[in-house]
């Protein structure tokens, strides 16, 4: 009888342990950021830190970037991620590059910041226009990243995508190759100032090319109306002594449709608290763009139910 009772107790302990681990797993959410050194990764790490302070288990994870994040979030491999509004829109219509699949399970949570194109060259290179990169070596971002996808859109629109020596490198790798003379230019599509561009500018004075005027002349903004003009202030980087016009997409926080609404709602409450927003800015200055008023800025696709509840309560949407 004693042995039988002991067996029952042991089985009960095993059952409770198993249930607890399952429960923990069910309450753990992967947050996909981006390549090391990229702004996406700062946001994923910052939000996961805030989440843990509010007893929500969110695990920041690096990734290939915006396009990969759409795919992993749609599949439920990531509960949350950072990506671009334009790509979420294209994915929802089955219009991603070489991919006709419809990604309908990626729902918007909030606007994070405007992500501008930054096309970096050495100040003494003699390169003053993007069209001059036709026969040059250019870092265009990790394969599968939003940076690379937007680089292809831009350079294809101006007619030189197939004429460049393209290198699929992440931001830090591109900055290193640029410093070592292995690249003539590199492209980032992130908030400014970007750490990799700052690093590259420590060794060589740099300048940014005006991608807005070039894109406008090529009809870029008629073809891709979700892009918007933005000006990067003078002296953002060493050697960049004038304001530079470029274009941006909205970087969004997105979630898989099956993440519970209360999780999304409570995360938004934590992140958009006074303390939460202050921490976001501490982690990356581009988070200054985050505010209640800007919560739905740049979002052209459906909101997650938890986000819809939060933004309605705040009077941002009706």
C-alpha positions as a LaTeX table, in Angstrom:
\begin{tabular}{lrrr}
\hline
Residue & $x$ (\AA) & $y$ (\AA) & $z$ (\AA) \\
\hline
Unk1 & 0.00 & 0.00 & 0.00 \\
Unk2 & 2.85 & 2.40 & 0.90 \\
Unk3 & 4.63 & 1.58 & $-2.36$ \\
Unk4 & 1.41 & 2.20 & $-4.25$ \\
Unk5 & 0.97 & 5.60 & $-2.57$ \\
Unk6 & 4.59 & 6.50 & $-3.31$ \\
Unk7 & 4.07 & 5.54 & $-6.94$ \\
Unk8 & 0.97 & 7.72 & $-7.15$ \\
Unk9 & 2.84 & 10.67 & $-5.57$ \\
Unk10 & 5.76 & 10.24 & $-7.97$ \\
Unk11 & 3.44 & 10.08 & $-10.97$ \\
Unk12 & 1.64 & 13.19 & $-9.73$ \\
Unk13 & 4.94 & 15.06 & $-9.38$ \\
Unk14 & 5.96 & 14.03 & $-12.89$ \\
Unk15 & 2.58 & 15.12 & $-14.24$ \\
Unk16 & 2.78 & 18.51 & $-12.53$ \\
Unk17 & 6.35 & 19.01 & $-13.77$ \\
Unk18 & 5.31 & 18.13 & $-17.30$ \\
Unk19 & 2.33 & 20.46 & $-17.15$ \\
Unk20 & 4.47 & 23.28 & $-15.79$ \\
Unk21 & 7.02 & 22.94 & $-18.57$ \\
Unk22 & 4.25 & 22.90 & $-21.16$ \\
Unk23 & 2.66 & 25.92 & $-19.54$ \\
Unk24 & 6.00 & 27.74 & $-19.56$ \\
Unk25 & 6.54 & 26.85 & $-23.21$ \\
Unk26 & 3.06 & 28.09 & $-24.07$ \\
Unk27 & 3.83 & 31.40 & $-22.40$ \\
Unk28 & 7.22 & 31.92 & $-24.08$ \\
Unk29 & 7.24 & 34.05 & $-27.22$ \\
Unk30 & 10.14 & 34.42 & $-29.60$ \\
Unk31 & 10.71 & 38.00 & $-30.77$ \\
Unk32 & 12.68 & 38.03 & $-34.02$ \\
Unk33 & 14.84 & 41.10 & $-34.53$ \\
Unk34 & 17.44 & 41.20 & $-37.24$ \\
Unk35 & 21.16 & 40.94 & $-37.99$ \\
Unk36 & 23.71 & 41.88 & $-35.35$ \\
Unk37 & 24.27 & 45.64 & $-35.36$ \\
Unk38 & 20.92 & 46.38 & $-36.96$ \\
Unk39 & 18.20 & 48.51 & $-35.39$ \\
Unk40 & 15.67 & 45.65 & $-35.46$ \\
Unk41 & 17.75 & 43.70 & $-32.96$ \\
Unk42 & 17.86 & 46.63 & $-30.53$ \\
Unk43 & 14.06 & 46.80 & $-30.56$ \\
Unk44 & 13.57 & 43.06 & $-30.09$ \\
Unk45 & 15.97 & 43.07 & $-27.12$ \\
Unk46 & 14.46 & 46.19 & $-25.55$ \\
Unk47 & 10.86 & 44.97 & $-25.76$ \\
Unk48 & 11.83 & 41.53 & $-24.43$ \\
Unk49 & 13.53 & 43.21 & $-21.45$ \\
Unk50 & 10.42 & 45.29 & $-20.69$ \\
Unk51 & 8.24 & 42.21 & $-21.10$ \\
Unk52 & 10.21 & 40.21 & $-18.55$ \\
Unk53 & 9.85 & 43.02 & $-16.01$ \\
Unk54 & 6.10 & 42.51 & $-16.38$ \\
Unk55 & 6.26 & 38.71 & $-16.10$ \\
Unk56 & 5.77 & 38.07 & $-19.82$ \\
Unk57 & 8.36 & 35.67 & $-21.19$ \\
Unk58 & 9.57 & 37.14 & $-24.48$ \\
Unk59 & 12.88 & 35.91 & $-25.89$ \\
Unk60 & 14.76 & 38.16 & $-28.32$ \\
Unk61 & 16.25 & 36.32 & $-31.27$ \\
Unk62 & 18.45 & 37.49 & $-34.15$ \\
Unk63 & 17.32 & 36.83 & $-37.71$ \\
Unk64 & 18.02 & 37.56 & $-41.35$ \\
Unk65 & 15.72 & 40.57 & $-41.24$ \\
Unk66 & 12.34 & 41.83 & $-42.40$ \\
Unk67 & 11.39 & 39.26 & $-45.04$ \\
Unk68 & 12.52 & 36.30 & $-42.95$ \\
Unk69 & 10.60 & 37.76 & $-40.01$ \\
Unk70 & 7.37 & 37.87 & $-42.00$ \\
Unk71 & 7.76 & 34.22 & $-42.89$ \\
Unk72 & 8.64 & 32.98 & $-39.39$ \\
Unk73 & 5.90 & 35.08 & $-37.79$ \\
Unk74 & 3.32 & 33.85 & $-40.27$ \\
Unk75 & 4.32 & 30.25 & $-39.50$ \\
Unk76 & 4.17 & 30.86 & $-35.75$ \\
Unk77 & 7.87 & 30.15 & $-35.29$ \\
Unk78 & 8.11 & 33.71 & $-34.00$ \\
Unk79 & 5.38 & 35.19 & $-31.85$ \\
Unk80 & 6.60 & 38.72 & $-32.55$ \\
Unk81 & 9.00 & 40.42 & $-34.91$ \\
Unk82 & 10.04 & 43.70 & $-36.47$ \\
Unk83 & 9.51 & 44.24 & $-40.17$ \\
Unk84 & 8.52 & 46.92 & $-42.66$ \\
Unk85 & 5.00 & 48.07 & $-43.42$ \\
Unk86 & 5.57 & 47.85 & $-47.16$ \\
Unk87 & 6.67 & 44.23 & $-46.93$ \\
Unk88 & 3.75 & 43.27 & $-44.68$ \\
Unk89 & 1.44 & 44.83 & $-47.26$ \\
Unk90 & 3.12 & 43.04 & $-50.17$ \\
Unk91 & 3.15 & 39.73 & $-48.28$ \\
Unk92 & $-0.56$ & 40.01 & $-47.49$ \\
Unk93 & $-1.25$ & 40.34 & $-51.23$ \\
Unk94 & 1.08 & 37.54 & $-52.33$ \\
Unk95 & 3.41 & 40.07 & $-53.95$ \\
Unk96 & 6.74 & 39.50 & $-52.26$ \\
Unk97 & 9.66 & 39.20 & $-54.66$ \\
Unk98 & 9.62 & 35.70 & $-56.23$ \\
Unk99 & 7.06 & 34.58 & $-53.66$ \\
Unk100 & 3.35 & 34.46 & $-54.45$ \\
Unk101 & 2.33 & 32.96 & $-51.11$ \\
Unk102 & $-0.21$ & 35.03 & $-49.16$ \\
Unk103 & 0.98 & 35.72 & $-45.61$ \\
Unk104 & $-2.23$ & 36.60 & $-43.81$ \\
Unk105 & $-1.31$ & 35.60 & $-40.24$ \\
Unk106 & 1.06 & 38.53 & $-39.64$ \\
Unk107 & $-0.85$ & 41.27 & $-37.80$ \\
Unk108 & 0.35 & 44.76 & $-36.92$ \\
Unk109 & 0.93 & 45.74 & $-33.29$ \\
Unk110 & 2.41 & 49.24 & $-33.52$ \\
Unk111 & 4.58 & 51.69 & $-35.41$ \\
Unk112 & 8.15 & 51.81 & $-34.10$ \\
Unk113 & 10.11 & 54.26 & $-36.21$ \\
Unk114 & 10.69 & 55.42 & $-39.72$ \\
Unk115 & 13.45 & 53.41 & $-41.40$ \\
Unk116 & 15.27 & 55.54 & $-43.97$ \\
Unk117 & 17.47 & 54.35 & $-46.80$ \\
Unk118 & 21.08 & 55.35 & $-46.14$ \\
Unk119 & 23.48 & 54.91 & $-49.04$ \\
Unk120 & 27.00 & 55.42 & $-47.73$ \\
Unk121 & 30.11 & 56.35 & $-49.72$ \\
Unk122 & 33.51 & 57.76 & $-48.78$ \\
Unk123 & 33.52 & 61.53 & $-48.93$ \\
Unk124 & 36.59 & 61.63 & $-51.17$ \\
Unk125 & 35.31 & 58.94 & $-53.56$ \\
Unk126 & 33.95 & 61.35 & $-56.15$ \\
Unk127 & 30.62 & 59.50 & $-56.09$ \\
Unk128 & 27.77 & 61.99 & $-55.80$ \\
Unk129 & 24.82 & 60.11 & $-57.32$ \\
Unk130 & 23.47 & 56.57 & $-56.92$ \\
Unk131 & 23.62 & 56.08 & $-60.69$ \\
Unk132 & 27.43 & 56.21 & $-60.45$ \\
Unk133 & 27.40 & 52.88 & $-58.59$ \\
Unk134 & 26.57 & 50.94 & $-61.77$ \\
Unk135 & 30.02 & 49.37 & $-61.99$ \\
Unk136 & 30.92 & 49.54 & $-58.30$ \\
Unk137 & 30.96 & 47.07 & $-55.41$ \\
Unk138 & 27.97 & 47.71 & $-53.15$ \\
Unk139 & 26.86 & 46.05 & $-49.91$ \\
Unk140 & 23.09 & 45.68 & $-50.17$ \\
Unk141 & 22.17 & 43.89 & $-46.93$ \\
Unk142 & 21.71 & 40.29 & $-45.84$ \\
Unk143 & 19.94 & 37.99 & $-48.28$ \\
Unk144 & 16.32 & 37.73 & $-47.15$ \\
Unk145 & 16.43 & 41.01 & $-45.25$ \\
Unk146 & 14.19 & 44.03 & $-45.75$ \\
Unk147 & 17.30 & 46.09 & $-46.47$ \\
Unk148 & 18.21 & 43.83 & $-49.39$ \\
Unk149 & 14.62 & 43.74 & $-50.66$ \\
Unk150 & 14.37 & 47.53 & $-50.61$ \\
Unk151 & 17.81 & 47.87 & $-52.19$ \\
Unk152 & 16.61 & 45.71 & $-55.07$ \\
Unk153 & 13.47 & 47.83 & $-55.43$ \\
Unk154 & 15.46 & 51.07 & $-55.47$ \\
Unk155 & 18.36 & 50.05 & $-57.69$ \\
Unk156 & 16.07 & 48.18 & $-60.10$ \\
Unk157 & 13.85 & 51.25 & $-60.41$ \\
Unk158 & 16.84 & 53.45 & $-61.31$ \\
Unk159 & 18.13 & 50.80 & $-63.72$ \\
Unk160 & 21.43 & 49.61 & $-62.24$ \\
Unk161 & 20.60 & 46.56 & $-60.07$ \\
Unk162 & 22.07 & 44.11 & $-62.59$ \\
Unk163 & 25.10 & 46.31 & $-63.29$ \\
Unk164 & 26.47 & 46.56 & $-59.74$ \\
Unk165 & 28.83 & 44.20 & $-57.97$ \\
Unk166 & 26.32 & 43.31 & $-55.26$ \\
Unk167 & 27.39 & 41.86 & $-51.91$ \\
Unk168 & 24.81 & 40.40 & $-49.52$ \\
Unk169 & 26.39 & 41.47 & $-46.24$ \\
Unk170 & 24.91 & 42.42 & $-42.89$ \\
Unk171 & 25.55 & 45.93 & $-41.66$ \\
Unk172 & 28.63 & 45.26 & $-39.54$ \\
Unk173 & 30.23 & 43.03 & $-42.18$ \\
Unk174 & 29.49 & 45.66 & $-44.84$ \\
Unk175 & 31.01 & 48.41 & $-42.68$ \\
Unk176 & 34.17 & 46.33 & $-42.20$ \\
Unk177 & 34.43 & 45.61 & $-45.94$ \\
Unk178 & 33.86 & 49.30 & $-46.68$ \\
Unk179 & 36.62 & 50.34 & $-44.26$ \\
Unk180 & 39.00 & 47.79 & $-45.82$ \\
Unk181 & 38.36 & 49.05 & $-49.36$ \\
Unk182 & 36.45 & 45.94 & $-50.42$ \\
Unk183 & 33.26 & 47.94 & $-51.04$ \\
Unk184 & 32.74 & 51.29 & $-52.73$ \\
Unk185 & 29.40 & 51.84 & $-51.00$ \\
Unk186 & 26.98 & 50.16 & $-48.65$ \\
Unk187 & 23.28 & 50.43 & $-48.03$ \\
Unk188 & 21.44 & 50.31 & $-44.73$ \\
Unk189 & 17.71 & 50.67 & $-44.21$ \\
Unk190 & 17.39 & 51.54 & $-40.55$ \\
Unk191 & 16.90 & 54.37 & $-38.11$ \\
Unk192 & 19.68 & 56.90 & $-37.79$ \\
Unk193 & 22.27 & 57.20 & $-36.45$ \\
Unk194 & 23.16 & 53.59 & $-37.30$ \\
Unk195 & 25.98 & 51.98 & $-35.32$ \\
Unk196 & 27.60 & 50.38 & $-38.36$ \\
Unk197 & 27.68 & 53.66 & $-40.31$ \\
Unk198 & 29.07 & 55.45 & $-37.26$ \\
Unk199 & 31.78 & 52.80 & $-37.03$ \\
Unk200 & 32.65 & 53.12 & $-40.73$ \\
Unk201 & 32.84 & 56.91 & $-40.37$ \\
Unk202 & 35.43 & 56.66 & $-37.59$ \\
Unk203 & 38.07 & 55.56 & $-40.09$ \\
Unk204 & 36.94 & 57.50 & $-43.18$ \\
Unk205 & 34.81 & 60.59 & $-43.58$ \\
Unk206 & 31.59 & 59.49 & $-45.25$ \\
Unk207 & 28.68 & 61.06 & $-47.00$ \\
Unk208 & 25.16 & 59.88 & $-47.78$ \\
Unk209 & 23.74 & 60.03 & $-51.29$ \\
Unk210 & 20.40 & 61.71 & $-51.99$ \\
Unk211 & 18.16 & 58.74 & $-52.80$ \\
Unk212 & 14.97 & 60.77 & $-52.77$ \\
Unk213 & 15.71 & 62.94 & $-55.82$ \\
Unk214 & 17.05 & 59.91 & $-57.69$ \\
Unk215 & 14.03 & 57.82 & $-56.78$ \\
Unk216 & 11.58 & 60.59 & $-57.64$ \\
Unk217 & 13.11 & 61.03 & $-61.09$ \\
Unk218 & 12.78 & 57.27 & $-61.69$ \\
Unk219 & 9.11 & 57.08 & $-60.60$ \\
Unk220 & 9.90 & 55.12 & $-57.43$ \\
Unk221 & 7.22 & 56.75 & $-55.30$ \\
Unk222 & 4.48 & 56.30 & $-57.85$ \\
Unk223 & 5.26 & 52.59 & $-57.99$ \\
Unk224 & 5.70 & 52.21 & $-54.21$ \\
Unk225 & 3.45 & 54.79 & $-52.52$ \\
Unk226 & 4.15 & 53.59 & $-48.97$ \\
Unk227 & 7.63 & 55.14 & $-49.13$ \\
Unk228 & 7.83 & 58.67 & $-47.67$ \\
Unk229 & 10.39 & 61.46 & $-47.85$ \\
Unk230 & 12.67 & 62.06 & $-44.86$ \\
Unk231 & 15.70 & 64.28 & $-44.24$ \\
Unk232 & 18.75 & 63.04 & $-42.32$ \\
Unk233 & 20.26 & 66.05 & $-40.51$ \\
Unk234 & 23.76 & 67.33 & $-41.23$ \\
Unk235 & 26.53 & 65.94 & $-39.03$ \\
Unk236 & 24.67 & 62.76 & $-38.19$ \\
Unk237 & 27.88 & 61.04 & $-39.34$ \\
Unk238 & 31.51 & 62.15 & $-39.53$ \\
Unk239 & 31.96 & 63.88 & $-42.88$ \\
Unk240 & 28.26 & 64.32 & $-43.65$ \\
Unk241 & 28.16 & 68.11 & $-43.43$ \\
Unk242 & 24.81 & 68.75 & $-45.14$ \\
Unk243 & 21.22 & 67.60 & $-44.73$ \\
Unk244 & 20.48 & 64.63 & $-47.00$ \\
Unk245 & 17.08 & 63.77 & $-48.45$ \\
Unk246 & 16.15 & 60.13 & $-48.67$ \\
Unk247 & 13.03 & 57.96 & $-48.32$ \\
Unk248 & 11.75 & 55.68 & $-45.61$ \\
Unk249 & 9.36 & 52.89 & $-44.82$ \\
Unk250 & 7.68 & 52.41 & $-41.44$ \\
Unk251 & 9.27 & 49.78 & $-39.21$ \\
Unk252 & 6.47 & 47.91 & $-37.45$ \\
Unk253 & 6.13 & 45.59 & $-34.50$ \\
Unk254 & 4.02 & 42.64 & $-35.69$ \\
Unk255 & 2.62 & 39.48 & $-34.13$ \\
Unk256 & 1.31 & 36.11 & $-35.18$ \\
Unk257 & $-2.49$ & 35.98 & $-35.11$ \\
Unk258 & $-2.49$ & 33.20 & $-32.48$ \\
Unk259 & $-0.63$ & 35.19 & $-29.81$ \\
Unk260 & $-3.34$ & 35.82 & $-27.16$ \\
Unk261 & $-4.92$ & 39.25 & $-27.28$ \\
Unk262 & $-4.23$ & 39.88 & $-23.59$ \\
Unk263 & $-0.50$ & 39.25 & $-24.10$ \\
Unk264 & $-0.33$ & 41.82 & $-26.89$ \\
Unk265 & $-2.49$ & 44.29 & $-24.95$ \\
Unk266 & $-0.40$ & 44.00 & $-21.76$ \\
Unk267 & 2.86 & 44.26 & $-23.68$ \\
Unk268 & 1.66 & 47.47 & $-25.32$ \\
Unk269 & 0.67 & 48.86 & $-21.91$ \\
Unk270 & 4.16 & 48.12 & $-20.60$ \\
Unk271 & 6.08 & 49.42 & $-23.61$ \\
Unk272 & 3.99 & 52.58 & $-24.00$ \\
Unk273 & 4.15 & 53.50 & $-20.34$ \\
Unk274 & 6.31 & 56.49 & $-19.44$ \\
Unk275 & 8.96 & 54.16 & $-18.06$ \\
Unk276 & 8.77 & 51.84 & $-21.07$ \\
Unk277 & 9.16 & 54.60 & $-23.67$ \\
Unk278 & 12.07 & 56.12 & $-21.73$ \\
Unk279 & 13.82 & 52.75 & $-21.79$ \\
Unk280 & 13.20 & 52.32 & $-25.51$ \\
Unk281 & 14.88 & 55.67 & $-26.22$ \\
Unk282 & 17.74 & 54.71 & $-23.92$ \\
Unk283 & 18.33 & 51.58 & $-26.01$ \\
Unk284 & 18.02 & 53.34 & $-29.39$ \\
Unk285 & 17.48 & 57.01 & $-30.15$ \\
Unk286 & 15.15 & 56.25 & $-33.08$ \\
Unk287 & 12.55 & 55.23 & $-30.48$ \\
Unk288 & 11.91 & 58.95 & $-29.96$ \\
Unk289 & 9.41 & 58.45 & $-32.79$ \\
Unk290 & 7.38 & 56.10 & $-30.59$ \\
Unk291 & 4.38 & 57.72 & $-28.94$ \\
Unk292 & 0.71 & 57.10 & $-28.32$ \\
Unk293 & $-0.09$ & 59.58 & $-31.11$ \\
Unk294 & 2.12 & 57.69 & $-33.60$ \\
Unk295 & 0.88 & 54.26 & $-32.55$ \\
Unk296 & $-0.82$ & 53.37 & $-35.85$ \\
Unk297 & 1.37 & 55.49 & $-38.14$ \\
Unk298 & 2.33 & 53.75 & $-41.38$ \\
Unk299 & 0.09 & 50.73 & $-40.73$ \\
Unk300 & $-1.92$ & 49.75 & $-43.82$ \\
Unk301 & $-2.71$ & 46.12 & $-42.87$ \\
Unk302 & $-4.95$ & 44.58 & $-40.15$ \\
Unk303 & $-4.15$ & 45.08 & $-36.47$ \\
Unk304 & $-3.84$ & 42.25 & $-33.95$ \\
Unk305 & $-7.00$ & 42.16 & $-31.75$ \\
Unk306 & $-4.95$ & 42.99 & $-28.64$ \\
Unk307 & $-3.44$ & 45.99 & $-30.41$ \\
Unk308 & $-6.81$ & 47.08 & $-31.74$ \\
Unk309 & $-8.21$ & 47.10 & $-28.19$ \\
Unk310 & $-5.24$ & 49.10 & $-26.88$ \\
Unk311 & $-5.23$ & 51.74 & $-29.63$ \\
Unk312 & $-9.00$ & 52.16 & $-29.43$ \\
Unk313 & $-8.75$ & 52.79 & $-25.70$ \\
Unk314 & $-6.10$ & 55.41 & $-26.40$ \\
Unk315 & $-8.29$ & 57.10 & $-29.00$ \\
Unk316 & $-5.75$ & 56.50 & $-31.77$ \\
Unk317 & $-8.24$ & 54.51 & $-33.90$ \\
Unk318 & $-12.01$ & 54.35 & $-33.89$ \\
\hline
\end{tabular}
